[in-house]
Amino acid sequence: MNRRFSRVLALVLLVAATGASAKDLYVDSANGNDSVSYANNSASSPWRTLGRAVWGSTNPSAPNGNEAARAGDVVRVLGGTHTAPASNERYVPAFNPANSGTASSPIVFQAVGRVELRTSGGNGAVMGMYRRNYIEWRGHFFIDESYAPPHADTGPIVLWETNGSLVDGCEVQARPIPYHDNHNAVRFEYARNSTVRNCLLNNIVGPNGELHHNSAGVMLYYSNGITIEHNEITNCGAGVFPKGGDNYNITIRYNRVRSCLKGLRNSYSAPSNGQNVMYQNIVENGTGSDNMGIQIAEHSNNWTIANNTLVNVANGIYFGPTNIFNNVQVANNIIVSANTAVNGWESNGTRMPGPGRNVYHDASHWAWSGREYHSLSSWLGAATLDEGSQVVNPGFVNLSGRDYRLTASSPARTVGIDILDLNRNGSTTDTIPAGAYVTGNEVIGRSTSASTAPVPNPPASLTVD
């Protein structure tokens, strides 16, 4: 076995291949040889380029499925840099697999160390999958847009017309582009039952570094059954933005979003299909005078937004512009140091969605449907559904140190009602803490164990009052 490979493999927990015909494949940019056949590829006879494993050839325009990674295979890619011709398409990644996996035997591309992906000869998406199913990209695949110029209306990582696929552990360092046209780090479009987790997404901005919500860390169109979890997203127009095409069954949880214009934003979710949840996220230190922790925007349907912690944002939860929302629940959130704790000034909804039980601190301003309120009592008397909410110091373990777990004596521990059964005891009416930390042991943000640690399934069904 190549000694360099064996030393690295000894340090990394690797994914086991499944299926009788599946095998481990190896890529080593320093010592590999692309003339090695699929049958003869091994740790001691690796390929030189990632493209050889992905396409089954060294030419993406002439893929060979018989020589490419197949269902059940695990492609172990030793740290290094790999370059492919740009697709010059917004939906086809340069490294687009020739084959699909299956539900029981996905194709896994596993980075062993830091693997940088670059493109040449144009622009376009870099990594992910287009019209391929059950593909998994795991580990530290790194993309710097300085070496992978982006295409308009997409991202360097795309999950496009795919089912059952996963991106876990990636890193994107974006760069300013001369337009606001949906500059994303990760883009879901026409995707089903797929996940992005444990990724670091940074600097998704527009011209001259300007922030606009269309410059999003993760954006979704026409997708369902999508989970976005355990990511860290910084310096973006929006951290996560399910934007259009009536997305449904979307789960956004355990993410940490910092220094963005809008932390989490949603719009145009399906009016009569599925249920969407946004829970146990942290949004902090918003950028821009009108920044928002969470924005419930136009045509937001069937969303439950619960147990999030929002710190140092201009607007905690923002409803609008002039949206008509249906079957929306808001509960158990902690909002600290917001100029306007809840801002529905532009909303034409008759009242704020409940059931309430939110915690506000260092906040004395609320707005709804063209009216302002400067005390909690006046706010609660304005026909809202924010009953049970309190203005109280939540008692974080270390606010200045950005540790938003609750102390043992925190008054926020008995404010929430567990509408999502986040403590997994089978009840949706028991008392739980407000904010992102329900047990205090949650990993919120990126985790090196996120690719292997089991996580609970999102709620299968909800009753909305």
C-alpha positions in Angstrom: 0.0 0.0 0.0 1.2 3.5 -0.7 2.7 4.7 2.6 1.3 8.2 2.3 -2.2 6.8 1.9 -1.9 4.4 4.8 -0.8 7.1 7.2 -3.7 9.4 6.4 -6.3 6.6 6.3 -5.2 5.5 9.8 -6.3 8.9 11.1 -9.8 9.1 9.4 -13.0 7.2 10.0 -14.0 6.1 6.5 -17.4 5.1 5.1 -17.9 1.4 4.5 -18.9 0.4 1.0 -22.0 -1.7 0.5 -23.2 -4.2 -2.1 -21.5 -7.3 -3.3 -19.8 -5.7 -6.3 -18.9 -2.5 -4.6 -15.2 -1.6 -4.0 -13.0 1.0 -2.5 -11.3 3.2 -5.1 -8.3 5.5 -4.6 -7.2 8.9 -6.0 -3.7 10.3 -5.2 -2.7 13.4 -7.1 1.0 12.9 -6.3 1.4 9.3 -7.0 -1.5 8.1 -9.1 -1.9 6.9 -12.7 -5.0 7.5 -14.7 -4.2 4.7 -17.0 -5.0 2.2 -14.3 -8.3 0.4 -15.0 -11.3 0.3 -12.7 -10.7 -3.4 -12.0 -7.1 -2.8 -11.0 -7.5 0.4 -9.0 -6.4 -0.1 -5.4 -4.6 1.7 -2.6 -1.3 0.7 -4.1 -2.4 1.6 -7.7 -4.5 4.8 -7.3 -5.7 7.1 -10.0 -4.1 10.5 -10.3 -7.2 12.7 -10.9 -10.6 12.9 -9.3 -12.1 13.3 -12.8 -10.9 9.8 -13.6 -13.0 8.4 -10.8 -16.0 10.7 -11.5 -16.2 10.4 -15.3 -14.5 7.1 -15.9 -12.1 8.9 -18.2 -10.0 12.0 -18.2 -12.4 13.8 -20.5 -15.8 15.0 -19.0 -17.2 15.2 -22.5 -16.5 11.5 -23.0 -17.6 9.7 -19.8 -17.3 6.0 -19.4 -19.7 4.6 -16.8 -18.0 1.2 -16.9 -14.7 2.8 -15.7 -16.2 5.3 -13.3 -17.3 4.9 -9.6 -20.4 2.8 -9.4 -23.2 2.2 -6.9 -21.8 1.2 -3.6 -18.2 2.4 -4.3 -16.3 4.6 -2.0 -13.8 6.8 -3.7 -11.1 7.9 -1.2 -9.4 11.1 -2.4 -6.1 12.0 -0.8 -5.6 15.6 0.0 -4.5 17.7 -2.9 -5.8 19.9 -5.8 -7.9 18.7 -8.7 -8.9 20.8 -11.7 -11.5 20.1 -14.3 -12.8 22.1 -17.3 -15.6 24.4 -16.4 -19.0 23.3 -17.6 -20.0 26.9 -18.5 -23.5 25.8 -17.1 -25.2 26.8 -13.9 -26.6 23.4 -13.3 -23.9 20.9 -14.5 -20.9 20.7 -12.1 -17.5 20.2 -13.5 -17.2 17.0 -11.4 -20.5 15.5 -12.3 -20.6 11.7 -11.7 -21.1 9.4 -14.7 -23.2 7.0 -12.7 -25.9 7.1 -10.0 -25.9 5.1 -6.8 -28.9 3.5 -5.2 -30.7 4.1 -1.9 -28.9 1.2 -0.3 -25.6 1.7 -2.2 -24.8 5.3 -2.8 -21.6 6.4 -4.6 -19.4 8.1 -1.9 -16.6 10.5 -2.7 -14.6 10.8 0.6 -12.0 13.5 1.0 -9.0 12.2 3.0 -7.6 15.5 4.1 -8.2 18.8 2.4 -9.1 18.4 -1.3 -9.3 21.6 -3.3 -11.4 21.7 -6.4 -10.8 24.2 -9.2 -12.0 24.8 -12.7 -10.4 26.1 -15.9 -11.6 27.6 -19.2 -14.7 29.4 -18.2 -17.2 29.3 -15.3 -19.9 27.2 -13.8 -20.8 24.8 -11.0 -17.9 22.8 -9.6 -19.1 19.9 -7.4 -22.3 18.0 -6.6 -24.6 16.2 -9.0 -26.8 16.9 -12.0 -29.4 14.2 -12.9 -27.6 11.7 -10.8 -29.1 10.1 -7.7 -27.7 8.8 -4.4 -24.4 10.6 -4.6 -22.5 11.6 -1.5 -19.6 14.1 -1.2 -18.1 13.7 2.3 -15.2 15.4 3.9 -13.2 18.6 3.4 -13.8 19.4 -0.3 -12.7 23.0 -0.6 -13.7 25.5 -3.3 -12.2 29.0 -3.6 -14.1 31.0 -6.2 -10.9 32.8 -7.1 -9.9 29.5 -8.8 -13.5 28.4 -9.8 -15.3 31.4 -11.4 -19.0 31.2 -10.7 -21.8 31.2 -13.2 -24.8 33.5 -12.7 -27.8 32.1 -10.8 -26.1 29.1 -9.2 -23.4 28.1 -6.8 -20.1 26.2 -6.9 -22.0 23.3 -5.3 -25.2 22.1 -6.9 -27.8 19.4 -6.0 -29.8 19.5 -9.2 -32.5 17.1 -10.3 -31.3 14.6 -7.7 -32.8 12.2 -5.2 -31.2 10.9 -2.0 -28.0 12.8 -2.3 -25.7 14.4 0.3 -23.0 17.0 0.7 -21.3 16.8 4.1 -18.2 18.7 5.3 -17.5 21.0 2.3 -16.0 24.5 2.5 -16.7 27.4 0.1 -14.7 30.6 0.1 -16.7 32.9 -2.3 -15.7 36.2 -3.8 -17.6 39.3 -4.9 -19.3 39.1 -8.2 -20.7 42.0 -10.4 -24.4 41.1 -9.9 -26.9 40.1 -7.3 -28.4 37.3 -9.4 -28.7 34.4 -7.0 -25.0 34.1 -6.1 -25.1 31.0 -3.9 -22.6 28.7 -2.3 -24.9 25.7 -2.4 -27.9 25.5 -4.7 -30.7 23.0 -4.6 -33.0 22.8 -7.6 -35.6 20.1 -8.4 -33.9 18.1 -5.6 -35.6 15.5 -3.4 -34.7 13.9 -0.1 -31.3 15.4 0.0 -29.1 17.0 2.6 -26.3 19.6 3.0 -24.6 19.5 6.4 -21.5 20.3 8.3 -20.3 22.9 5.7 -18.5 26.2 6.1 -19.8 28.8 3.7 -18.3 32.2 3.6 -18.4 35.6 1.8 -21.3 35.1 -0.6 -21.7 38.7 -1.7 -22.5 40.9 -4.7 -20.7 43.8 -6.3 -18.1 45.5 -4.1 -19.0 43.1 -1.3 -22.6 44.3 -1.1 -25.2 42.2 0.7 -28.5 41.1 -0.8 -30.6 38.2 0.2 -30.2 36.6 -3.3 -26.5 36.1 -2.3 -27.3 33.2 -0.1 -25.2 30.5 1.5 -27.8 27.9 0.6 -30.7 28.6 -1.8 -33.6 26.3 -2.8 -35.9 26.1 -5.8 -38.6 23.5 -6.6 -37.2 21.1 -4.0 -38.7 18.9 -1.3 -37.6 16.7 1.5 -34.5 18.8 2.0 -32.4 19.0 5.2 -30.0 21.8 5.9 -28.2 21.3 9.2 -25.0 21.8 11.2 -23.6 24.4 8.9 -21.6 27.6 9.6 -22.5 30.4 7.3 -20.8 33.8 7.5 -20.8 37.2 5.6 -23.7 36.4 3.2 -26.8 38.2 2.0 -28.8 35.4 3.5 -27.6 32.3 5.3 -30.3 29.9 4.1 -33.0 31.0 1.7 -35.7 28.5 0.4 -36.7 31.0 -2.3 -39.1 29.8 -4.9 -41.0 27.1 -6.8 -43.1 26.1 -3.8 -40.5 24.2 -1.8 -41.9 21.8 0.8 -40.9 19.5 3.6 -37.8 21.6 4.3 -35.9 21.2 7.5 -33.4 23.9 8.6 -31.8 23.1 12.0 -28.6 23.3 14.1 -27.0 25.9 11.8 -25.0 28.9 13.0 -25.3 32.0 10.9 -23.2 35.1 11.5 -22.6 38.5 10.0 -25.3 38.2 7.3 -27.9 40.7 6.1 -30.7 38.1 6.7 -29.9 35.0 8.7 -32.7 32.7 7.6 -35.3 33.7 5.0 -38.1 31.9 3.3 -40.6 32.6 0.6 -42.9 30.8 -1.8 -43.4 27.5 0.0 -46.1 25.2 -1.2 -49.6 26.3 0.0 -51.1 22.9 0.2 -48.2 20.5 0.4 -45.9 19.3 3.2 -44.7 21.0 6.4 -41.5 23.0 6.9 -39.6 23.5 10.1 -36.9 25.9 11.2 -35.6 25.1 14.7 -32.6 25.3 17.0 -30.6 27.6 14.8 -28.4 30.5 16.0 -28.3 33.8 14.1 -25.9 36.4 15.5 -24.3 39.8 14.7 -26.3 40.8 11.7 -24.7 43.1 9.1 -26.4 46.2 7.7 -28.7 48.7 9.4 -31.9 46.7 8.4 -30.5 43.2 9.0 -32.9 40.5 10.1 -32.5 37.3 12.1 -35.4 35.5 10.4 -37.5 36.8 7.6 -40.9 35.2 6.9 -41.4 36.7 3.4 -43.9 36.6 0.7 -46.1 33.5 0.3 -44.6 31.6 3.2 -46.9 28.6 3.9 -46.7 25.8 6.4 -43.7 26.9 8.4 -43.0 26.2 12.1 -40.3 28.5 13.4 -39.3 27.5 17.0 -36.5 27.4 19.5 -34.1 29.6 17.6 -31.7 32.0 19.3 -31.2 35.5 17.6 -28.5 37.8 19.1 -27.6 41.3 18.1 -29.8 41.8 15.0 -31.7 44.9 14.0 -34.9 43.0 13.4 -35.4 39.7 15.3 -38.2 38.1 13.3 -39.4 40.1 10.3 -42.8 39.4 8.6 -43.2 40.8 5.1 -43.2 42.4 2.7 -47.1 42.4 2.6 -47.2 38.7 2.7 -50.2 36.5 3.2 -48.9 33.6 5.2 -50.9 30.4 6.0 -50.3 27.8 8.7 -47.3 29.5 10.2 -46.3 28.9 13.8 -43.8 30.9 15.8 -42.8 29.9 19.3 -40.0 29.5 21.9 -37.4 31.8 20.3 -35.0 33.9 22.2 -34.3 37.4 20.8 -31.6 39.5 22.4 -30.3 43.0 21.5 -32.7 43.7 18.6 -33.8 47.2 17.6 -37.2 45.7 16.8 -37.9 42.3 18.4 -40.7 41.4 16.0 -41.2 43.6 12.9 -44.4 43.1 11.0 -44.8 46.7 9.9 -45.2 45.7 6.2 -47.3 42.6 6.9 -51.0 42.6 6.0 -51.6 39.6 8.2 -54.2 40.2 10.9 -52.0 39.1 13.7 -48.6 37.6 14.5 -48.7 33.8 14.4 -48.4 32.0 17.7 -48.4 30.2 20.0 -45.8 32.6 21.3 -43.8 31.9 24.5 -40.8 33.8 23.1 -38.1 35.5 25.3 -37.1 39.1 24.6 -34.1 40.8 26.2 -32.7 44.3 25.6 -35.6 44.9 23.3 -38.5 47.4 23.8 -39.9 47.8 20.3 -42.4 45.7 18.3 -44.3 46.6 15.1 -47.3 45.1 13.3 -49.3 46.2 10.2 -48.3 49.8 10.3 -48.3 50.3 14.1 -45.5 50.4 16.7 -45.5 49.1 20.3 -43.1 50.1 22.9 -43.9 47.7 25.7 -44.6 44.0 25.9 -48.0 44.7 27.5 -49.1 47.0 24.6 -47.7 44.4 22.1 -49.6 41.6 23.7 -52.8 43.7 23.8 -52.7 44.2 20.0 -54.5 41.0 19.1 -51.3 39.0 18.5 -50.8 35.4 19.4 -47.6 36.0 21.3 -49.1 34.9 24.6 -46.8 33.7 27.3 -43.8 35.6 26.0 -41.6 37.5 28.4 -39.1 40.3 28.5 -36.4 38.8 30.7 -32.6 38.2 30.7 -32.4 34.6 29.3 -29.2 33.9 31.3 -26.8 32.7 28.7 -23.7 30.9 30.0 -21.4 33.5 28.3 -23.0 36.1 26.1 -19.7 37.9 25.2 -18.1 34.5 24.5 -21.0 33.5 22.2 -22.0 30.6 24.4 -25.8 30.8 24.3 -26.6 27.7 26.4 -28.8 28.5 29.4 -27.5 28.6 32.9 -29.2 26.3 35.5 -31.0 29.3 36.9 -32.1 30.7 33.6 -35.8 31.9 33.6 -36.0 30.9 29.9 -35.9 27.2 31.0 -39.6 27.1 31.7 -41.0 29.4 29.0 -41.3 27.2 26.0 -43.9 24.6 25.0 -42.6 21.7 23.0 -44.7 22.0 19.8 -42.0 20.0 17.8 -41.3 17.4 20.5 -37.7 18.4 20.5 -37.0 16.5 23.6 -38.3 13.4 21.9 -40.6 12.2 24.7 -43.7 11.9 22.6 -45.4 15.0 23.9 -46.0 18.3 22.1 -47.5 20.1 25.1 -44.8 19.8 27.8 -42.6 22.6 29.0 -39.1 23.0 27.5 -36.5 25.8 27.5 -36.8 28.6 24.9 -34.0 29.1 22.5 -31.7 26.9 20.5 -30.4 24.8 23.4 -33.2 22.5 24.7 -31.0 19.8 26.3 -27.9 21.9 26.5 -25.9 19.2 24.7 -26.8 20.0 21.2 -24.1 20.7 18.6 -25.2 23.8 16.8 -22.9 24.7 13.9 -20.3 22.6 12.3 -19.1 19.4 13.8 -16.4 17.0 12.8 -18.7 14.2 13.9 -21.8 15.4 11.9 -21.2 13.0 9.1 -21.4 9.9 11.3 -23.4 11.0 14.3 -27.1 10.0 14.2 -29.6 12.9 14.3 -33.3 12.7 14.9 -35.7 12.8 12.0 -37.7 16.0 11.6 -41.3 15.8 12.8 -43.4 13.7 10.5 -46.6 15.6 11.1 -47.7 18.8 12.9 -51.0 20.2 14.0 -51.2 24.0 13.4 -53.7 26.0 15.3 
